[in-house]
Amino acid sequence: MTDPGARGLPPDRNGHDERFMRLALALGSRHLGLTWPNPSVGAVLVDESGKVPVIVAQGITQAGGRPHAERVALEAVGRRARGATLYVTLEPCATRSSRDHGPSCTDLIVAAGVGRLVVSVADPSPHAAGQGPERFSHAGIPMNVGCLAEDGARLHRGHITRVTKGRPAVTMKLARSTEGFAGSRHGPRLILTGEIAQAKVHLMRAHADAIMVGVGTVLADDPLLNVRLPGLESRSPVRIVVDSQLRTPATSRVVTGAGAIPTWILTTVEAPVEAEKALTAQGVEVLRVAADEAGRVSLPEALGLLGTRGVTQVFCEGGPDLADALAKADLIDDLILITGRSARGQGDVPALGLSLQDRMDQLSLWAEEQIGPDLFMFWERP
């Protein structure tokens, strides 16, 4: 976090920087899942020349990643941006990623004559990476980095993880009974959570770049893996199945619906070619990576491949086996653990495998939320 006093920057003179940054963070969160491979940034432009600060423009990175939030906000007000304070959730880009996209956001901010810049988190991307501060200083624009930095890091975890680790951030969602079970090996599927909690999960899906499950989930439940909230159906993300030997049935709903929602299957180089042909004929894209020592998809390599495709956030709804494999490979960045109703006498599959239990000590519990009868616990990698 930057110390404003150490750099001669003006303090939060009216005590409202956090208030406007919270608005910028809320704006940025709206388009999560729509902007990849770019981050979903929020921006708020505030006129502080009077006795009361006035919001003059708001911006969000648009679907597909362009235009950026800063451009949206600045172009909305034109000359009124001169002298105003710009709140932005991520350090503005300093270089253009393509000649077709026009000036960088840093260039736009300087040209607009913004009076002050408040940033939540720095951007490690080579298109930013600390290049802006010197240019802002030369232009006489004070820059303060670190306002609500933890919240900014959460909003942009996917982007930052992809830039620094070459893979998307992985959020693992697991539901368990009050006894700690996720399911039953021999009995019927356990419905552990209520309708309100299920709606919450669908909202989480709508803000992800991709949903990921293992082939076992497909074989057991034949899920749709889409968003079924009224008005948000179009926000269904890419569907990804981890399937080492291409056992996903060509008649499964994720396959037959591949024409409407992009569906990718991660498999090994040794998986049957004939099975791939049957799946690709339905519109599924099969992605092959190396196998691990057990002959299963190498999860580090698979996530690295997703990173090269621009995926920044994966919402994993696979069962305990996939969760444990991800934990063993140290690939879980966020864990959402939902404790629902009792399954006494029915469950026999523990929600938390041994590897995930070991990793829990490395995750921090940062929030809890009671949704109807169900308790959501949110853990994150520090």
C-alpha positions in Angstrom: 0.0 0.0 0.0 1.3 3.4 -0.9 1.7 5.9 1.9 0.3 9.2 0.6 2.2 11.3 3.1 5.5 9.7 2.1 5.0 10.7 -1.5 3.7 14.2 -0.8 0.2 13.2 -1.9 -2.9 15.0 -0.6 -4.6 13.1 2.1 -8.2 11.9 2.0 -9.1 15.5 2.9 -12.9 15.0 3.1 -12.9 11.5 4.4 -14.8 10.2 1.3 -12.2 8.4 -0.7 -13.3 5.0 0.6 -17.0 5.8 -0.1 -16.3 6.6 -3.8 -13.9 3.7 -4.1 -16.7 1.3 -2.8 -18.9 2.6 -5.6 -16.1 1.9 -8.2 -15.6 -1.6 -6.8 -19.4 -2.3 -7.0 -19.4 -1.0 -10.6 -16.5 -3.2 -11.6 -18.1 -6.3 -10.0 -21.1 -6.0 -12.4 -19.2 -7.0 -15.5 -17.1 -9.8 -14.0 -17.3 -12.7 -16.4 -18.0 -10.4 -19.4 -14.6 -8.7 -20.0 -12.0 -11.5 -20.1 -9.2 -11.6 -20.9 -9.3 -8.0 -19.6 -10.1 -7.2 -16.0 -13.5 -5.7 -15.1 -12.6 -2.3 -13.8 -14.9 0.3 -12.2 -14.3 4.1 -12.4 -15.9 7.1 -10.7 -15.2 10.7 -11.6 -15.9 13.2 -8.8 -16.0 17.0 -8.9 -14.5 18.2 -5.6 -14.4 21.9 -6.4 -17.5 22.8 -4.3 -18.4 22.3 -0.7 -19.9 18.9 -1.5 -18.3 16.4 -3.8 -20.4 15.6 -6.9 -20.2 12.4 -9.0 -20.0 13.5 -12.6 -19.5 10.2 -14.4 -19.2 6.5 -13.8 -17.5 3.8 -16.0 -17.2 0.1 -16.3 -15.0 -1.9 -18.6 -17.4 -3.0 -21.3 -18.2 -6.6 -22.5 -15.2 -8.1 -24.4 -12.8 -5.9 -22.5 -13.1 -2.6 -24.4 -13.5 0.2 -23.9 -11.9 0.5 -20.5 -13.7 2.0 -17.6 -11.6 5.1 -17.5 -12.3 5.9 -21.1 -16.1 5.4 -20.5 -16.1 7.8 -17.6 -13.9 10.5 -19.2 -15.7 10.5 -22.5 -19.0 10.8 -20.8 -18.2 14.3 -19.4 -15.6 15.8 -21.7 -14.1 19.0 -20.3 -15.8 18.6 -17.0 -13.2 16.0 -16.1 -10.6 18.8 -15.8 -9.6 19.1 -12.1 -11.8 16.3 -11.0 -10.8 13.2 -8.9 -10.8 9.9 -10.7 -11.4 6.8 -8.6 -10.4 3.6 -10.3 -10.2 0.0 -9.0 -7.0 -1.0 -10.9 -4.0 1.0 -12.0 -4.7 2.5 -15.4 -2.9 1.0 -18.4 0.1 3.0 -19.6 0.7 1.4 -23.0 -1.6 0.4 -25.7 -2.1 -3.4 -26.2 -3.1 -2.8 -29.8 -2.9 0.1 -32.3 -6.6 -0.3 -32.9 -7.5 0.6 -29.4 -6.3 4.2 -29.4 -4.5 6.0 -26.5 -3.8 4.3 -23.2 -5.9 5.2 -20.2 -2.9 7.0 -18.7 -2.7 9.2 -21.9 -6.4 9.8 -21.6 -6.2 10.8 -18.0 -3.4 13.2 -18.5 -5.0 14.7 -21.6 -8.3 15.2 -19.7 -6.5 17.2 -17.0 -7.8 15.1 -14.1 -6.8 16.7 -10.8 -6.2 13.7 -8.6 -6.1 9.9 -9.1 -7.1 7.4 -6.5 -6.4 3.7 -7.2 -7.3 0.6 -5.3 -4.6 -1.9 -6.5 -1.6 -1.8 -8.7 -1.7 -3.8 -12.0 1.2 -6.2 -12.6 0.4 -6.4 -16.3 3.2 -5.3 -18.7 0.7 -2.7 -20.1 0.7 -1.0 -16.7 3.3 -2.3 -14.2 4.0 1.0 -12.5 4.6 3.0 -15.7 1.9 5.5 -14.9 3.1 7.2 -11.7 6.0 9.0 -13.2 3.9 10.3 -16.1 1.2 11.4 -13.7 3.8 13.1 -11.5 5.3 14.9 -14.5 1.8 16.1 -15.4 1.1 17.3 -11.8 -1.5 14.7 -11.1 -1.2 13.2 -7.5 -1.7 9.4 -7.5 -2.7 7.5 -4.4 -2.5 3.7 -4.6 -4.0 1.4 -1.9 -7.5 2.7 -1.2 -9.5 -0.4 -0.1 -6.7 -2.5 -1.4 -8.0 -5.9 -0.1 -11.3 -5.4 -1.8 -9.6 -4.3 -5.0 -7.4 -7.4 -4.9 -10.5 -9.6 -4.5 -12.2 -7.9 -7.4 -9.2 -8.3 -9.7 -7.8 -11.6 -8.3 -8.5 -13.4 -11.6 -6.6 -10.8 -13.7 -3.7 -10.6 -11.2 -3.4 -14.4 -11.0 -3.3 -14.8 -14.7 -0.7 -12.1 -15.1 1.6 -13.3 -12.3 1.0 -17.1 -12.4 -0.1 -17.7 -16.0 -3.4 -19.3 -15.0 -6.9 -18.2 -14.0 -7.8 -17.9 -10.4 -9.8 -20.9 -9.1 -12.8 -20.6 -6.9 -13.9 -23.9 -5.4 -17.5 -24.2 -4.3 -18.5 -27.1 -2.1 -21.8 -27.9 -0.3 -21.9 -30.1 2.7 -24.5 -31.4 5.2 -24.3 -30.4 8.8 -22.5 -33.7 9.3 -19.8 -32.8 6.8 -20.9 -34.9 3.8 -21.2 -33.8 0.2 -23.0 -36.8 -1.1 -23.7 -40.5 -1.1 -21.9 -43.2 -3.1 -24.8 -45.5 -3.3 -28.0 -43.6 -2.5 -29.8 -40.8 -4.4 -28.3 -37.4 -5.0 -28.4 -35.3 -1.8 -30.1 -31.9 -2.1 -28.3 -30.0 0.6 -29.1 -26.3 0.0 -32.3 -24.3 -0.4 -33.6 -22.3 -3.3 -32.2 -19.0 -2.1 -28.7 -20.4 -1.7 -29.0 -22.0 -5.1 -29.9 -18.7 -6.6 -26.8 -17.2 -5.0 -24.7 -19.8 -6.7 -26.2 -19.0 -10.0 -25.3 -15.4 -9.5 -21.7 -16.5 -8.8 -21.8 -18.4 -12.1 -22.9 -15.3 -13.9 -19.8 -13.5 -12.7 -17.3 -16.2 -13.7 -15.5 -16.7 -17.0 -16.0 -20.4 -16.8 -17.7 -23.2 -14.8 -15.6 -26.3 -14.3 -16.6 -29.8 -13.1 -15.2 -33.3 -13.4 -16.6 -36.0 -15.6 -17.9 -37.8 -12.5 -20.4 -34.9 -11.9 -21.5 -35.1 -15.5 -22.1 -38.9 -15.3 -23.9 -38.7 -12.0 -26.0 -35.6 -12.4 -26.1 -34.7 -16.1 -26.0 -31.0 -15.2 -26.8 -28.0 -17.4 -24.1 -25.8 -15.9 -25.8 -22.6 -17.0 -27.2 -19.5 -15.4 -31.0 -19.8 -14.8 -31.7 -16.5 -13.1 -34.4 -14.5 -14.9 -32.8 -11.9 -17.1 -29.3 -13.3 -16.7 -29.5 -16.4 -18.8 -27.2 -14.8 -21.4 -24.5 -14.5 -18.7 -23.9 -18.3 -18.7 -20.1 -18.7 -18.8 -18.0 -21.3 -20.7 -18.6 -24.8 -19.4 -15.4 -26.9 -18.8 -15.4 -30.6 -18.0 -12.2 -32.3 -16.8 -12.4 -35.7 -18.4 -9.1 -37.7 -18.7 -10.5 -40.4 -21.0 -13.4 -38.6 -22.8 -16.1 -40.5 -21.0 -18.5 -37.6 -21.3 -21.6 -39.0 -23.1 -22.4 -37.4 -26.5 -26.0 -37.3 -25.2 -25.3 -35.4 -22.0 -26.8 -31.9 -21.7 -23.5 -30.1 -21.6 -22.7 -31.6 -25.0 -26.1 -31.3 -26.7 -26.2 -27.7 -25.6 -22.7 -26.8 -26.8 -24.1 -24.8 -29.7 -25.7 -22.4 -27.3 -23.0 -22.2 -24.6 -19.3 -22.8 -25.4 -18.3 -26.2 -23.9 -14.7 -27.3 -23.5 -13.5 -30.7 -22.4 -10.0 -30.9 -20.9 -8.5 -34.4 -21.6 -5.2 -36.1 -21.9 -3.2 -36.7 -25.1 -3.9 -40.4 -24.8 -7.7 -40.1 -24.8 -9.6 -41.9 -27.6 -9.7 -40.1 -30.9 -13.1 -41.6 -31.8 -14.6 -40.2 -28.7 -13.3 -36.8 -29.5 -14.9 -36.9 -33.0 -18.3 -37.7 -31.5 -18.0 -34.7 -29.1 -16.6 -32.2 -31.6 -19.4 -33.2 -34.0 -21.8 -31.6 -31.4 -19.8 -28.4 -31.1 -17.7 -29.3 -28.1 -14.0 -28.2 -28.2 -11.6 -30.8 -26.9 -8.4 -29.5 -25.3 -5.6 -32.1 -24.8 -2.8 -31.7 -22.2 -0.3 -34.1 -20.6 -1.4 -36.7 -18.1 -0.1 -36.7 -14.5 1.5 -39.8 -12.9 -2.0 -41.3 -12.3 -3.0 -40.9 -16.0 -5.4 -38.0 -15.2 -5.4 -34.6 -16.7 -2.5 -32.5 -15.4 -4.4 -29.8 -13.6 -1.5 -27.3 -13.6 -1.0 -27.7 -17.3 -4.7 -27.6 -18.0 -5.1 -24.3 -16.1 -2.1 -22.9 -17.8 -3.7 -23.7 -21.1 -6.9 -21.9 -20.0 -4.7 -18.9 -19.1 -3.3 -18.7 -22.6 -6.9 -18.6 -23.8 -7.6 -15.5 -21.7 -9.7 -17.2 -18.9 -9.1 -15.3 -15.7 -11.7 -16.8 -13.3 -12.8 -20.4 -13.0 -15.8 -21.3 -10.8 -15.3 -24.9 -9.9 -18.4 -26.9 -9.0 -16.9 -30.3 -9.2 -17.2 -32.7 -6.3 -14.8 -33.6 -3.5 -12.5 -35.6 -5.7 -11.8 -32.7 -8.1 -11.5 -30.3 -5.1 -9.0 -32.5 -3.5 -6.9 -32.8 -6.7 -6.9 -29.0 -7.1 -5.9 -28.6 -3.4 -3.1 -31.2 -3.8 -1.7 -29.2 -6.8 -2.1 -26.0 -4.8 -4.5 -24.5 -7.3 -7.3 -23.2 -5.1 -7.4 -19.5 -4.6 -10.9 -19.1 -3.1 -13.0 -21.7 -1.3 -16.7 -21.2 -0.8 -18.0 -23.8 1.7 -21.8 -24.0 2.0 -23.3 -25.8 5.0 -26.8 -26.8 4.4 -29.3 -29.2 5.9 -28.8 -32.5 7.7 -28.2 -35.7 5.8 -28.1 -38.0 8.8 -28.0 -41.6 7.7 -27.6 -40.7 4.0 -24.2 -39.1 3.3 -21.0 -41.1 3.1 -18.8 -38.9 0.9 -16.8 -36.3 3.0 -16.9 -32.8 1.5 -13.3 -32.1 2.5 -10.7 -34.6 1.3 -7.4 -35.0 3.0 -5.4 -32.7 0.7 -8.0 -29.9 1.0 -8.0 -30.3 4.8 -4.2 -29.8 4.7 -4.6 -26.7 2.6 -7.2 -25.1 4.9 -4.4 -23.9 7.2 -3.1 -21.8 4.2 -6.5 -20.2 3.5 -8.0 -17.3 5.5 -11.7 -17.0 6.4 -12.7 -13.5 5.4 -16.5 -13.6 5.4 -19.6 -15.5 6.4 -23.1 -15.1 5.1 -26.3 -16.7 6.3 -28.7 -17.2 3.3 -31.9 -18.6 4.5 -31.1 -21.8 6.4 -27.7 -22.2 4.7 -24.3 -20.8 5.8 -21.8 -19.6 3.3 -18.2 -19.4 4.4 -15.7 -17.6 2.2 -12.0 -18.5 2.4 -9.2 -17.1 0.3 -5.5 -17.4 -0.4 -3.8 -14.6 1.6 
